[in-house]
Amino acid sequence: MTERTSSSSTVRVAKAFNDDEGDSCYLYLAPSSIPGAGLGIYSTRPFRRGSTILSSDYGPLIPIIDGNAVHDHWLGLFNNYIWGHFEMAPDQLWFEADGVTDYQPGLGIFPNYHPFLVNLGAKLSERVTYHEEEEGKEGVGVGVGVGAFSDYVGRSFFAMTDIEAGEELFLDYGEQYLNDRSPSMDDIPRSFDYEMAGEIVQQIVANDEFFLYNNVLLNRRSNHIIIKKEREDEQNMEDEVEDGETSCPQQQQVCTKNILSNTTKHNNTRSTSTEEKIDQLLMLLRQSLHASFPRVASLIPSNYQTLRDVVSSARRAATQLGNSGSPEEEEQQEQQQQQQEDSSSSIYHYGVALAKSNLLQRNVTWIQEYGVCMDNIMAGDSDVKGAGRGAKARRSIHKGDLIAPMPLLHVRHEEEFFTYQTYHALDGEFVMNKNDQVGKQLIYNYCFGDAELSLLLCPTTNGILANHCSDECNEPNAEIRWSHDPKTQRWLQKSPEEISRETTWVLSFDLVATRDIAKGEEIFIDYGKEWINAWKAHEEKMNQVMIEHESSTKRQGPSASDMFTACYYWEDGDDDLFENDWQSLKNSWKTLDDATAIQKLGRDGSKFNKFNAGDEEEDDRGSFWPCSILETKNSTTAHSHSEPHYTVRIFQSPWHDLAPWAKIDVPRILTNFPPSSVKMFHKPYKSPMHSRDAFRHHVGIPSRMIPNHWRDKKKVQSRKKFRHGDRVEVKDTKNDHWRTGTIVVNSDTLAIMMDDGNVIMSSDIQQDNIRWATSHLMQVISKTHPFH
């Protein structure tokens, strides 16, 4: 991502501060303080640790289903912006499909990652869905708009540390994010590198060893580096290493001293200036580190001024005291500084100071000048019936104001969003039938496109919430325009093929007010005639479906067969204690009656209480597993009132390692199980978003905005995307039957190894004469597993 500014001849940026401070914009999208990181999110308002960054929800969480299993080309771009399956996902989301990621615009996408300066935390909202309190009520689960929008509540974000006005917000991706993107991100320092660099600076300051060889000393009292008047004798350093050796012993403190020793021993500077001496010493230190610790070397200050600033910054943070003025308070501050320098926390503060010294310096004035407001929109129930959530104005917006920037992620063809029928087989695996397309990814409804355009463009901010102005509003109060930033203007000249090869966003819309918009008013745009016609056709179809459904079943809502029971559970060491019992009943438990089976196999399950577990225990131990309720009983508590509890059977979760009891096909039975740890969820691929009848259509890009050289839809034929290892069937046109084989090469020209040993090139086969093989699909006939 590259730098963008908000000013243009046609778009006016809303004022940064209104008279009422509560209406002031305080979240901005602007060039990141991390060199080369593109855009980032800044706060122009201070936040205390633990406080919520936004007072109301920012936008929805949009599930992406089996992306890697279907078409993985578009994920090369989206993987930089989506959340993984097990990364703080709502319970229900785990069960949506075999593979689930999610897309949360705004604060779920744009905060950058810094391994040592994380100040932004994320947590799940108290509600899983916006309308979960209505689930089970009449009319819920059916309707024209059901399955057409995400009802999942997005994560909320809070300050993990005190945040000063003007700071960039950094979200914790985890260092595995960097490791997975090797080698392109190998040079980015990790937490260990900042800690090691912080300890080196601490040793420089605390022990003075670095400067003794050149009569240079860091004066702790004045925070200035000066020439020492009298040369001190060199002292032998513990564990001194041989010349040129930079390997690190087990104890990092010893390693630090070794590196400093090497540096001073090789220093032959003849400079007379204090700053020159220190600059050359720092250069030698960086060179000494570079061979074995190049990332650490990059963090060490390169000159006198930077080193002095780092030390001053670290000391201020460690003592949390400003200049006091009186000699007594200065002496007290000095003592506190010394205590801090002798503690491990000093290393942390030096690491933070080093990290901040490597950032580009920003302030509130700069952010307001070069950034664009990101919090003009808040999510709320739409005024349009059945439309789900809508974009509500957080503050008054004037005609011509930029409501929200909308950087866009691109997808080459809509078929990359196709979804397919998937079965949960008897062996516990999910099997996808690529000959049976069910629909498209839900995110398709949030993307922009055109009938003549093969390229799809998906917004990354909560401008994505702007609904179509239908009968409930007189006319749209906003519109999309191409951003005037140089990057967008440059890429508008490129072809869709060139755009699709980029692995970061290159185009951006501006959402602009076409009239004055009042605080709290919903923001609407025009989705275009193509979308309107598709919605009307869908509405007519679904109205007829609902009439037929109501007359035949006299009920509304999701089918009970689409739901399953789930229990809060984790595998623990207790399971090993009962392995002998399970082995002894491996072949005989099916002959036991229920009471005997529960007696012999049942174990106390009262500890599996989701709401008594702490946050750390919930994250590390518990999740919901498929289960069934065998019986309900009441127990008397110490307060002499009766409380129900369950006896449940736990079934193997598809997303966890095979449990010991599942390996030998013995039921896991738990008694005294708390009812609060039992929930009802949709079975995989059974929630409304997976319905064949769910509405799917992109939002229309105004025709005037589409470059003529982009209009390629009529020229591009949809082609099936096969990958290495896919089982396929090839039609023998001479004998009019299908032969099976396997894709063995994944490139523009695919080779198919037929089961009879012959090899056929896909370029010799018409698209209608090749399809995915279905012979390997298993019929699901189980009567016990909740998914079946």
Solvent accessible surface area in square Angstrom, and as a share of the most:
residue,aa,sasa,rsa
1,M,56,0.25
2,T,65,0.38
3,E,104,0.47
4,R,8,0.03
5,T,53,0.31
6,S,12,0.08
7,S,85,0.55
8,S,35,0.23
9,S,111,0.72
10,T,75,0.44
11,V,7,0.04
12,R,128,0.47
13,V,46,0.26
14,A,22,0.17
15,K,161,0.68
16,A,26,0.21
17,F,94,0.39
18,N,60,0.31
19,D,157,0.81
20,D,82,0.43
21,E,118,0.53
22,G,58,0.56
23,D,25,0.13
24,S,1,0.01
25,C,3,0.02
26,Y,18,0.07
27,L,1,0.01
28,Y,6,0.02
29,L,1,0.01
30,A,0,0.00
31,P,6,0.04
32,S,5,0.03
33,S,6,0.04
34,I,38,0.19
35,P,79,0.50
36,G,84,0.81
37,A,28,0.22
38,G,10,0.10
39,L,0,0.00
40,G,0,0.00
41,I,0,0.00
42,Y,1,0.00
43,S,0,0.00
44,T,10,0.06
45,R,60,0.22
46,P,88,0.55
47,F,24,0.10
48,R,179,0.65
49,R,182,0.66
50,G,51,0.50
51,S,39,0.25
52,T,65,0.38
53,I,2,0.01
54,L,12,0.06
55,S,106,0.68
56,S,44,0.28
57,D,43,0.22
58,Y,10,0.04
59,G,2,0.02
60,P,2,0.01
61,L,0,0.00
62,I,0,0.00
63,P,0,0.00
64,I,1,0.01
65,I,8,0.04
66,D,11,0.06
67,G,9,0.09
68,N,92,0.47
69,A,43,0.33
70,V,6,0.03
71,H,14,0.06
72,D,65,0.33
73,H,110,0.49
74,W,6,0.02
75,L,6,0.03
76,G,41,0.39
77,L,7,0.03
78,F,0,0.00
79,N,62,0.32
80,N,50,0.26
81,Y,15,0.06
82,I,25,0.13
83,W,30,0.11
84,G,23,0.22
85,H,27,0.12
86,F,104,0.43
87,E,88,0.39
88,M,80,0.36
89,A,8,0.06
90,P,6,0.04
91,D,30,0.16
92,Q,20,0.09
93,L,2,0.01
94,W,39,0.14
95,F,2,0.01
96,E,5,0.02
97,A,0,0.00
98,D,59,0.30
99,G,29,0.28
100,V,2,0.01
101,T,35,0.20
102,D,0,0.00
103,Y,0,0.00
104,Q,1,0.01
105,P,1,0.01
106,G,0,0.00
107,L,4,0.02
108,G,7,0.06
109,I,10,0.05
110,F,3,0.01
111,P,1,0.01
112,N,18,0.09
113,Y,24,0.09
114,H,10,0.05
115,P,17,0.11
116,F,25,0.11
117,L,19,0.10
118,V,31,0.18
119,N,7,0.03
120,L,0,0.00
121,G,5,0.05
122,A,14,0.11
123,K,101,0.43
124,L,71,0.35
125,S,35,0.23
126,E,181,0.81
127,R,95,0.35
128,V,32,0.18
129,T,16,0.09
130,Y,4,0.01
131,H,49,0.22
132,E,59,0.27
133,E,103,0.46
134,E,60,0.27
135,E,108,0.49
136,G,78,0.75
137,K,117,0.50
138,E,155,0.69
139,G,31,0.30
140,V,42,0.24
141,G,23,0.22
142,V,37,0.21
143,G,16,0.15
144,V,26,0.15
145,G,8,0.08
146,V,44,0.25
147,G,8,0.08
148,A,12,0.09
149,F,52,0.21
150,S,5,0.03
151,D,39,0.20
152,Y,12,0.05
153,V,10,0.06
154,G,2,0.02
155,R,5,0.02
156,S,33,0.22
157,F,8,0.03
158,F,48,0.20
159,A,0,0.00
160,M,81,0.36
161,T,54,0.31
162,D,74,0.38
163,I,3,0.01
164,E,119,0.53
165,A,45,0.35
166,G,9,0.09
167,E,40,0.18
168,E,9,0.04
169,L,0,0.00
170,F,6,0.03
171,L,11,0.06
172,D,85,0.44
173,Y,70,0.27
174,G,27,0.26
175,E,55,0.25
176,Q,109,0.48
177,Y,46,0.17
178,L,6,0.03
179,N,71,0.36
180,D,95,0.49
181,R,57,0.21
182,S,63,0.41
183,P,111,0.70
184,S,96,0.62
185,M,51,0.23
186,D,54,0.28
187,D,120,0.62
188,I,67,0.34
189,P,21,0.13
190,R,19,0.07
191,S,33,0.21
192,F,101,0.42
193,D,8,0.04
194,Y,9,0.04
195,E,74,0.33
196,M,0,0.00
197,A,0,0.00
198,G,0,0.00
199,E,13,0.06
200,I,0,0.00
201,V,0,0.00
202,Q,14,0.06
203,Q,8,0.03
204,I,0,0.00
205,V,1,0.00
206,A,25,0.19
207,N,57,0.29
208,D,23,0.12
209,E,30,0.13
210,F,0,0.00
211,F,0,0.00
212,L,14,0.07
213,Y,31,0.12
214,N,18,0.09
215,N,42,0.22
216,V,1,0.01
217,L,40,0.20
218,L,2,0.01
219,N,48,0.25
220,R,71,0.26
221,R,144,0.52
222,S,55,0.35
223,N,40,0.20
224,H,81,0.36
225,I,8,0.04
226,I,78,0.39
227,I,78,0.39
228,K,44,0.19
229,K,201,0.85
230,E,133,0.60
231,R,143,0.52
232,E,67,0.30
233,D,122,0.63
234,E,103,0.46
235,Q,110,0.49
236,N,153,0.79
237,M,19,0.08
238,E,123,0.55
239,D,88,0.45
240,E,84,0.38
241,V,19,0.11
242,E,130,0.58
243,D,98,0.51
244,G,60,0.58
245,E,71,0.32
246,T,24,0.14
247,S,67,0.44
248,C,48,0.29
249,P,55,0.35
250,Q,189,0.84
251,Q,124,0.55
252,Q,44,0.19
253,Q,89,0.39
254,V,27,0.15
255,C,1,0.00
256,T,0,0.00
257,K,45,0.19
258,N,4,0.02
259,I,3,0.01
260,L,2,0.01
261,S,1,0.01
262,N,5,0.03
263,T,2,0.01
264,T,5,0.03
265,K,80,0.34
266,H,87,0.39
267,N,19,0.10
268,N,115,0.59
269,T,18,0.11
270,R,203,0.74
271,S,18,0.12
272,T,117,0.68
273,S,46,0.30
274,T,29,0.17
275,E,88,0.39
276,E,91,0.41
277,K,31,0.13
278,I,0,0.00
279,D,47,0.24
280,Q,62,0.27
281,L,0,0.00
282,L,0,0.00
283,M,95,0.42
284,L,40,0.20
285,L,0,0.00
286,R,73,0.27
287,Q,109,0.48
288,S,21,0.13
289,L,0,0.00
290,H,113,0.51
291,A,91,0.70
292,S,53,0.34
293,F,34,0.14
294,P,66,0.41
295,R,69,0.25
296,V,1,0.00
297,A,4,0.03
298,S,57,0.36
299,L,7,0.03
300,I,2,0.01
301,P,5,0.03
302,S,59,0.38
303,N,55,0.28
304,Y,19,0.07
305,Q,84,0.37
306,T,40,0.23
307,L,1,0.00
308,R,57,0.21
309,D,73,0.38
310,V,2,0.01
311,V,1,0.01
312,S,20,0.13
313,S,35,0.22
314,A,2,0.01
315,R,8,0.03
316,R,141,0.52
317,A,44,0.34
318,A,16,0.13
319,T,18,0.10
320,Q,156,0.69
321,L,75,0.37
322,G,53,0.51
323,N,155,0.79
324,S,47,0.30
325,G,62,0.60
326,S,39,0.25
327,P,96,0.60
328,E,126,0.57
329,E,82,0.37
330,E,81,0.36
331,E,94,0.42
332,Q,96,0.43
333,Q,28,0.12
334,E,33,0.15
335,Q,97,0.43
336,Q,59,0.26
337,Q,14,0.06
338,Q,55,0.24
339,Q,124,0.55
340,Q,53,0.24
341,E,8,0.04
342,D,123,0.64
343,S,43,0.28
344,S,92,0.60
345,S,45,0.29
346,S,4,0.02
347,I,36,0.18
348,Y,109,0.41
349,H,35,0.16
350,Y,3,0.01
351,G,0,0.00
352,V,22,0.13
353,A,5,0.04
354,L,1,0.00
355,A,0,0.00
356,K,86,0.36
357,S,45,0.29
358,N,62,0.32
359,L,29,0.14
360,L,81,0.40
361,Q,142,0.63
362,R,50,0.18
363,N,89,0.46
364,V,43,0.25
365,T,98,0.57
366,W,51,0.18
367,I,0,0.00
368,Q,49,0.22
369,E,113,0.51
370,Y,74,0.28
371,G,1,0.01
372,V,2,0.01
373,C,9,0.05
374,M,7,0.03
375,D,0,0.00
376,N,2,0.01
377,I,1,0.00
378,M,50,0.22
379,A,9,0.07
380,G,13,0.13
381,D,79,0.41
382,S,18,0.11
383,D,88,0.46
384,V,20,0.11
385,K,187,0.79
386,G,46,0.44
387,A,25,0.19
388,G,12,0.12
389,R,28,0.10
390,G,0,0.00
391,A,0,0.00
392,K,31,0.13
393,A,0,0.00
394,R,27,0.10
395,R,8,0.03
396,S,65,0.42
397,I,2,0.01
398,H,107,0.48
399,K,127,0.54
400,G,16,0.16
401,D,4,0.02
402,L,7,0.03
403,I,0,0.00
404,A,4,0.03
405,P,0,0.00
406,M,1,0.00
407,P,0,0.00
408,L,1,0.00
409,L,0,0.00
410,H,7,0.03
411,V,1,0.01
412,R,24,0.09
413,H,35,0.16
414,E,50,0.22
415,E,12,0.05
416,E,9,0.04
417,F,0,0.00
418,F,39,0.16
419,T,23,0.13
420,Y,21,0.08
421,Q,45,0.20
422,T,11,0.06
423,Y,78,0.29
424,H,20,0.09
425,A,0,0.00
426,L,84,0.42
427,D,94,0.49
428,G,32,0.31
429,E,110,0.49
430,F,30,0.12
431,V,24,0.14
432,M,36,0.16
433,N,20,0.10
434,K,27,0.11
435,N,62,0.32
436,D,38,0.20
437,Q,71,0.32
438,V,27,0.15
439,G,21,0.20
440,K,40,0.17
441,Q,3,0.02
442,L,2,0.01
443,I,0,0.00
444,Y,6,0.02
445,N,20,0.10
446,Y,25,0.10
447,C,0,0.00
448,F,8,0.03
449,G,0,0.00
450,D,23,0.12
451,A,58,0.45
452,E,59,0.27
453,L,4,0.02
454,S,5,0.03
455,L,0,0.00
456,L,5,0.02
457,L,0,0.00
458,C,0,0.00
459,P,0,0.00
460,T,0,0.00
461,T,0,0.00
462,N,2,0.01
463,G,3,0.03
464,I,13,0.07
465,L,7,0.03
466,A,3,0.03
467,N,20,0.10
468,H,21,0.09
469,C,16,0.10
470,S,41,0.27
471,D,144,0.74
472,E,90,0.40
473,C,26,0.16
474,N,159,0.82
475,E,105,0.47
476,P,45,0.29
477,N,2,0.01
478,A,2,0.02
479,E,52,0.23
480,I,7,0.03
481,R,64,0.23
482,W,29,0.10
483,S,1,0.01
484,H,87,0.39
485,D,3,0.02
486,P,89,0.56
487,K,10,0.04
488,T,0,0.00
489,Q,68,0.30
490,R,122,0.44
491,W,32,0.11
492,L,15,0.08
493,Q,131,0.58
494,K,68,0.29
495,S,39,0.25
496,P,6,0.04
497,E,85,0.38
498,E,64,0.29
499,I,0,0.00
500,S,11,0.07
501,R,149,0.54
502,E,57,0.26
503,T,84,0.49
504,T,36,0.21
505,W,1,0.00
506,V,3,0.01
507,L,1,0.01
508,S,0,0.00
509,F,0,0.00
510,D,8,0.04
511,L,1,0.00
512,V,0,0.00
513,A,1,0.01
514,T,45,0.26
515,R,90,0.33
516,D,88,0.46
517,I,3,0.02
518,A,60,0.46
519,K,118,0.50
520,G,37,0.36
521,E,49,0.22
522,E,3,0.01
523,I,0,0.00
524,F,13,0.06
525,I,8,0.04
526,D,80,0.41
527,Y,22,0.09
528,G,24,0.23
529,K,168,0.71
530,E,59,0.26
531,W,33,0.12
532,I,48,0.25
533,N,95,0.49
534,A,28,0.22
535,W,61,0.21
536,K,115,0.49
537,A,63,0.48
538,H,19,0.08
539,E,66,0.30
540,E,127,0.57
541,K,104,0.44
542,M,20,0.09
543,N,66,0.34
544,Q,94,0.42
545,V,51,0.30
546,M,47,0.21
547,I,107,0.54
548,E,95,0.43
549,H,56,0.25
550,E,88,0.39
551,S,74,0.48
552,S,87,0.56
553,T,67,0.39
554,K,162,0.69
555,R,105,0.38
556,Q,55,0.24
557,G,6,0.06
558,P,45,0.28
559,S,47,0.30
560,A,86,0.67
561,S,77,0.50
562,D,34,0.18
563,M,43,0.19
564,F,6,0.03
565,T,24,0.14
566,A,0,0.00
567,C,0,0.00
568,Y,4,0.01
569,Y,0,0.00
570,W,12,0.04
571,E,62,0.28
572,D,36,0.19
573,G,53,0.51
574,D,61,0.32
575,D,2,0.01
576,D,92,0.48
577,L,135,0.67
578,F,46,0.19
579,E,69,0.31
580,N,121,0.62
581,D,60,0.31
582,W,1,0.00
583,Q,87,0.39
584,S,85,0.55
585,L,24,0.12
586,K,87,0.37
587,N,137,0.70
588,S,45,0.29
589,W,36,0.13
590,K,143,0.61
591,T,113,0.66
592,L,48,0.24
593,D,88,0.46
594,D,117,0.60
595,A,76,0.59
596,T,38,0.22
597,A,13,0.10
598,I,29,0.15
599,Q,148,0.66
600,K,95,0.40
601,L,1,0.01
602,G,14,0.13
603,R,38,0.14
604,D,84,0.44
605,G,0,0.00
606,S,57,0.37
607,K,91,0.39
608,F,1,0.00
609,N,29,0.15
610,K,27,0.11
611,F,131,0.55
612,N,123,0.63
613,A,16,0.13
614,G,39,0.37
615,D,117,0.61
616,E,132,0.59
617,E,73,0.33
618,E,45,0.20
619,D,123,0.64
620,D,106,0.55
621,R,104,0.38
622,G,12,0.12
623,S,10,0.07
624,F,4,0.02
625,W,4,0.01
626,P,0,0.00
627,C,1,0.01
628,S,36,0.23
629,I,72,0.36
630,L,80,0.40
631,E,55,0.25
632,T,82,0.48
633,K,109,0.46
634,N,109,0.56
635,S,45,0.29
636,T,107,0.62
637,T,38,0.22
638,A,106,0.82
639,H,149,0.67
640,S,93,0.60
641,H,90,0.40
642,S,68,0.44
643,E,78,0.35
644,P,70,0.44
645,H,26,0.11
646,Y,45,0.17
647,T,4,0.02
648,V,0,0.00
649,R,48,0.17
650,I,1,0.01
651,F,16,0.07
652,Q,34,0.15
653,S,1,0.01
654,P,40,0.25
655,W,34,0.12
656,H,61,0.27
657,D,132,0.68
658,L,97,0.48
659,A,2,0.02
660,P,40,0.25
661,W,8,0.03
662,A,27,0.21
663,K,134,0.57
664,I,23,0.12
665,D,80,0.42
666,V,3,0.02
667,P,4,0.03
668,R,7,0.02
669,I,7,0.03
670,L,1,0.01
671,T,32,0.19
672,N,62,0.32
673,F,0,0.00
674,P,17,0.11
675,P,46,0.29
676,S,54,0.35
677,S,0,0.00
678,V,28,0.16
679,K,63,0.27
680,M,114,0.51
681,F,11,0.05
682,H,31,0.14
683,K,23,0.10
684,P,13,0.08
685,Y,30,0.11
686,K,101,0.43
687,S,7,0.05
688,P,41,0.26
689,M,22,0.10
690,H,28,0.12
691,S,50,0.33
692,R,127,0.46
693,D,49,0.25
694,A,13,0.10
695,F,14,0.06
696,R,37,0.13
697,H,27,0.12
698,H,8,0.04
699,V,5,0.03
700,G,11,0.11
701,I,6,0.03
702,P,34,0.21
703,S,72,0.46
704,R,169,0.62
705,M,18,0.08
706,I,10,0.05
707,P,26,0.17
708,N,124,0.64
709,H,91,0.40
710,W,1,0.00
711,R,69,0.25
712,D,19,0.10
713,K,66,0.28
714,K,174,0.74
715,K,169,0.72
716,V,50,0.29
717,Q,153,0.68
718,S,88,0.57
719,R,128,0.47
720,K,78,0.33
721,K,83,0.35
722,F,13,0.05
723,R,66,0.24
724,H,120,0.54
725,G,42,0.41
726,D,23,0.12
727,R,88,0.32
728,V,0,0.00
729,E,17,0.08
730,V,8,0.04
731,K,64,0.27
732,D,28,0.14
733,T,93,0.54
734,K,189,0.80
735,N,100,0.51
736,D,104,0.54
737,H,84,0.38
738,W,80,0.28
739,R,62,0.23
740,T,39,0.23
741,G,0,0.00
742,T,37,0.22
743,I,0,0.00
744,V,54,0.31
745,V,67,0.38
746,N,87,0.45
747,S,64,0.41
748,D,153,0.79
749,T,57,0.33
750,L,17,0.08
751,A,8,0.07
752,I,0,0.00
753,M,82,0.36
754,M,3,0.01
755,D,90,0.47
756,D,92,0.48
757,G,49,0.47
758,N,85,0.43
759,V,83,0.48
760,I,38,0.19
761,M,75,0.33
762,S,19,0.12
763,S,83,0.54
764,D,112,0.58
765,I,24,0.12
766,Q,132,0.59
767,Q,47,0.21
768,D,122,0.63
769,N,26,0.13
770,I,4,0.02
771,R,84,0.31
772,W,19,0.07
773,A,4,0.03
774,T,53,0.31
775,S,90,0.58
776,H,93,0.42
777,L,43,0.21
778,M,74,0.33
779,Q,146,0.65
780,V,49,0.28
781,I,112,0.57
782,S,29,0.19
783,K,197,0.84
784,T,85,0.49
785,H,28,0.12
786,P,21,0.13
787,F,16,0.07
788,H,55,0.25
